[in-house]
């Protein structure tokens, strides 16, 4: 419960920024095309606050239901328009201008994602190296001959710099390929190629951790169980654990390495753990309750601490990655494009049944991840905001009536038919589109609640 204010604030900021950026895209395009904007609303329903400003006295409003927003433009199909303003009505614009205004919302979300990624890549961050741990027996990674401590240098000839790069590249390739070649190097400097078969990643409809099913695990050096950095307001901080504390035992069982401690905490989600702590020359007892969170579909415990890494261990598993202005921009564009395509591919596989609908997430899961990323630091939070911005852009371009993509579909039909759809046809389409959205939202909320209560 102590984390609730942080999670709520992180979610509110995330949704607020993404909605404002999306709607501002529509607003800016409308102004560029000479269309009069009557209202710019963040949220739906009853207006809580509003103010008029600008040459057109546009109403800027904040409404009761915050998950979305809209830009209301002058339109003869909705209300009477004065003859001297008819040329500024949305419906009087050519199909090209109307399409530009509609597409500008999703485009703004993609632009935001590019800018966020660009900034993160230029600022740089400490990243995990793509060093592999010992795979489980009988896993695809074990069959490929992957050994503990091997570092991946390339996947199918593409260079790999960080653990995040490796995860992302393998997920992309697992969608449409049956195998990938991993070029690895071991501690002795020997280079080898491992062919990893990827079919297992898509088992169970892509639910849970796809890379764990492949046997791809991060290398965990045998570090002493000493606490390093902690998360403010986390369970460990609330229990009084301090940087430098050494974990001697948990529930009476001796703890020899940090990995031993991690495994105990993960299995103790939501229940109290009695820890024996070495603090200086004294031994103290501390009770801590690991927070239960959903991690790739699995319920695990976390207490909000990281291991105290030694300089030697840090060199083995971490690197600082920073890009120059041009390279950061190119990588930001590529990241946004790749994640957009991946989202569309996964949505398509949901329709064909290859991907489980249980992967669909709603606002509760997004709020949870927003809070978790905020706790990890600004870098993680900005990356998560960029990812959700990409997802929002893709979602709005789907050819579903009510969404921006549905309106673009109307315009495409208008170009082919050389005349707009009838009011009746559009009304029926809107009802169908609304029904589809309600069903999707119901699925998302159900999945959220299922993750919340069953992990």
Secondary structure, 3 states (H helix, E strand, C coil): CCCHHHHHHHHHHHHHHHHHHHHHHHHHHHHHCCCCEEEEEEEEEEEEEEEEECCCCEEEEEEEEEEEEEEEECCCCCCCCCHHHHHHCHHHCCHHHHHHHHHHHHHHHHHHHHHHHHHHHHHCEEEECCEECCCCCCCHHHHCCCCCCCEEEEECCEECCCHHHHHHHHHHHHHHCCEEEEEEECCCCCEEEEEEECHHHHHHHHCCCHHHHHCCCECCCCCCCEEEEECCCCHHHHHCCCCCCEEEEECCEECCCHHHHHHHHHHCCCCEEEEEEEECCEEEEEEEECEEEEECCEEEEECCEEECCCHHHHHHHEEEECCCHHHHHHHHHHHHHHHHHHHHHHHHHHHHCCCCHHHCCCHHHHHHHHHHHHHHCHHHHHHHHHHHHHHHHHHHCCCCCCCHHHHHHHHHHHHHHCCCCCHHHHHHHHHHHHHHHHHHHHHHHHHHHHHHHHC
